Amino acid sequence: MQAAPVRATAIPSFTDALRAVESLLMSSGQRTARRNAWTSVLEDRRRAKDRVEAQRVLEQVTYTGS
């Protein structure tokens, strides 16, 4: 007697589940706008981090150059 074949199905991640709900509730244009807005938020955070780093470097140069 042979065992039945096992089928492995991936359990969707939380992100996948949110995207599925998003696709049901929002039109394509709204999804694109939301993703563009999030991309802008991430880019703003990256620029802010770069500004902090540049300020730190400038302060080090100013203190060691005196």
Contacts in CASP RR format, 6 or more apart in sequence:
PFRMAT RR
TARGET T0000
AUTHOR 0000-0000-0000
METHOD contacts of the structure
MODEL  1
MQAAPVRATAIPSFTDALRAVESLLMSSGQRTARRNAWTSVLEDRRRAKD
RVEAQRVLEQVTYTGS
12 20 0 8 1.000
22 31 0 8 1.000
22 34 0 8 1.000
23 31 0 8 1.000
26 34 0 8 1.000
END
